[in-house]
Amino acid sequence: MSDGQTPYDKIIYPDGAYAVAHPDRAAVVASLMGLNPPPVQTARILELGSGTGGHLIAIASQYPQAVCVGVDYAQAQIRIADETVKAVGLTNITFHALNFMDVPETIGEFDYIIAHGIFSWVPEEVRQRMLDIIRRHLSPNGIAYLSYNTYPGWRTLLISADIMRYHTRNIEDPWKKAEAAREIIAEMAALPTHIVGDTDWSRFMSTYHEVLGTLKDYLQIKSDHVLLHDDLEETSRPFYYHEIVQLLAGYDLEYLADAAFPSNMISNLAPDEEKWLKTVAHSFDEMEQYLDFMRNRTFRTSLLVHNSAQFSRSITPLPIANFYVQSSIQRSDPQPEGLDDGVVHYQGNDQIGFATADVVMIAALDTLAEFHGLHIPFRDLVRRARERAYAYAVPSTTLEEDANRIATTLLQFYGKSINMIEFFITPPSYVATLSDRPIASKYARYQAIGHEMVTNMRQNRVQLGPNARALISLLDGTNDRDALIEAMLRLTLQPDGVPESERRQKMAEEVDRLMGQFRTSALLVG
C-alpha cells in the first residue's frame, strides 16, 4: 500500500486461539502414526502469520519452557502482540514484524511450525517462501501445520465472493464495503425465482437460488473483519488436495494427516460410500482427493513432515498408553427404551450416541464423566476402571487386555469426533481442584478486561458473562472465598430492597457456581 501499511494494519484480524493448530494436537496425531514428535513443553515453536498473537501467546502461557516466535508483516498487529506479552509478563515469546520474504536464516530451527489461515491469502511467491521456510527451519522430526482453502467446496463459496467483489469494486471504505457485500447477496437470495416447468435448467436454477440463500446465512455469522480479509480479499487461492501434494514434493515435504483427526477416518463414511471409494481410489493420495470430492470440502488443516520421516498410516492404539484423556461423554438421561439388561447408553456433546455392555468400558466411561471434561492419564483411567468394575469380583481379564480394549474403543471415539474424546500428550497446565486462594490464567484475566471470549489452558475459547469476567479478574491468588464474595458484591449491580443477608447468600452461590465452571473449563492454574 502507498502509505506503507498492509490491509492488516488498517483492519486488525480478530484475535483468537485455535485448538486444531495446537502443537499438542499435532504430536498426538504423529504419535498415533508411529512418529516420535519433539516434546511440546520444551519445543521451539514458530508461527507464520501470527497476527495479534492470540494463538501463540496462549501456547507460550501454557508451556513456560518452550520458545515461541511469531512473524507477521503487519506492524500494527505485532504492536498489539507485544503489548499483550508485556502485560501478561511472558519471557519465552518474541514477535517480529517481517515479510516472509525477509525472514533471516538466523531465525533458527523449530520443532513445530504453524501457519493457520494465511497460505491461501498470499501471493504465489510468498506461498513458495512459506514452504521454503518450513523445509529449511523445521527440525528433522518436527511437524508443520498448514491450513488452506480447498476445492471443490470453495467453488460454491467463490460464487458469493466473486459477486461481492464485483459489486463493491468502487467502494473504498471497508465497513461500507462489508455492508454492501452482504446486502447484494441477501437481495439476490430474496429475488423471486420465476422458475417455470420441470426441466434440467429449471432444477439447476432452483438449486442456484438455494445456494444463494445458504450463502446469505453463511455471511451473516462472519464479522466484518473476517469478511473483508477472507471473502473480499483479492488474493485468494483455494487448492485441490492433489495440488498441495505436488507442491510439497517440490520442497521435500510430505503430507502426514489432517490435524482434525476424524477427517482422516474413512470408517466415518456410510458402508456403500466406503465401498465405492475403495473402487475408484488406488492410492492414499487418490483416496484423500476423492474424499474431498465426496465431502465438498472447503478447508484443510494439514500436518506436514520432511519426506525422510518414517511413519505408518495404519493407526494403532498402542501410543495411547502414554496419553492423557479428556471427554464430554455422559450417560444418556433418560436411557433409551428397549436396551437389554446390562447395556448402558452414552452420549457426547455432539449428540453422537453409543451403547455398551462391557463392564470395564462402562467403568472407564463413568470415570471419564466424573472428571467433567478434565484430563486424566490413560494408565490412571485403566486402573480406576478396573477397581470400579471388579470391586466385588475377581478380574476376568488381565490388565493388558483391559487397557487394550479401552484404548481401542477410545481411539474409535476419537476417530468419530474430538468432542467425544480428546487425547493429549502433555500433562495439564491447569489445576483440577479449587485452592483456598485460586489463581486464574493470567492471559485469560488479561483478555477478560476487554473481551467476553478468553482462551483456556487447552487452547479452547471460553465465553464469559459479565459476572464471570468480574470474578476472573479477582483470581490472582490473593483472595479467598469470603474476599471474592465481598468484592463481587461491590463490583456488580445489586437489586434494591433485598436484605443484605439474602444478597450475600445469592452472591455466594453465584461465586461457587462460576468457580466450578472455571475449574471444569481449564481456566485455573493455582
Sequence and secondary structure as in RCSB ss.txt:
>XXXX:A:sequence
MSDGQTPYDKIIYPDGAYAVAHPDRAAVVASLMGLNPPPVQTARILELGSGTGGHLIAIASQYPQAVCVGVDYAQ
AQIRIADETVKAVGLTNITFHALNFMDVPETIGEFDYIIAHGIFSWVPEEVRQRMLDIIRRHLSPNGIAYLSYNT
YPGWRTLLISADIMRYHTRNIEDPWKKAEAAREIIAEMAALPTHIVGDTDWSRFMSTYHEVLGTLKDYLQIKSDH
VLLHDDLEETSRPFYYHEIVQLLAGYDLEYLADAAFPSNMISNLAPDEEKWLKTVAHSFDEMEQYLDFMRNRTFR
TSLLVHNSAQFSRSITPLPIANFYVQSSIQRSDPQPEGLDDGVVHYQGNDQIGFATADVVMIAALDTLAEFHGLH
IPFRDLVRRARERAYAYAVPSTTLEEDANRIATTLLQFYGKSINMIEFFITPPSYVATLSDRPIASKYARYQAIG
HEMVTNMRQNRVQLGPNARALISLLDGTNDRDALIEAMLRLTLQPDGVPESERRQKMAEEVDRLMGQFRTSALLV
G
>XXXX:A:secstr
 TTS  HHHHS       GGG HHHHHHHHHHTT     GGG EEEEES TTSHHHHHHHHH TTSEEEEEES H
HHHHHHHHHHHHHT SSEEEEE  GGG  GGG  EEEEEE S GGGS HHHHHHHHHHHHHHEEEEEEEEEEEEB
TTHHHHHHHHHHHHHHHTTT  SHHHHHHHHHHHHHHHHHS     SS HHHHHHHHHHHHHHHHHHHHHTS HH
HIIIIIS S    B HHHHHHHHHTTTEEEEEESSGGGG GGGS HHHHHHHHHH  SHHHHHHHHHHHHT  EE
EEEEEETT    SS  SGGGGG EEEE  EE SS  TT  TT EEEE TT  EEEE  HHHHHHHHHHHHTTT  
EEHHHHHHHHHHHHTTTS  SS HHHHHHHHHHHHHHHHHH TTTEEEESS  SS SS  SS BB HHHHHHHHH
 SEEE TTS EEE  HHHHHHHTT BSS  HHHHHHHHHHHS   TT  HHHHHHHHHHHHHHHHHHHHHTT B 
 
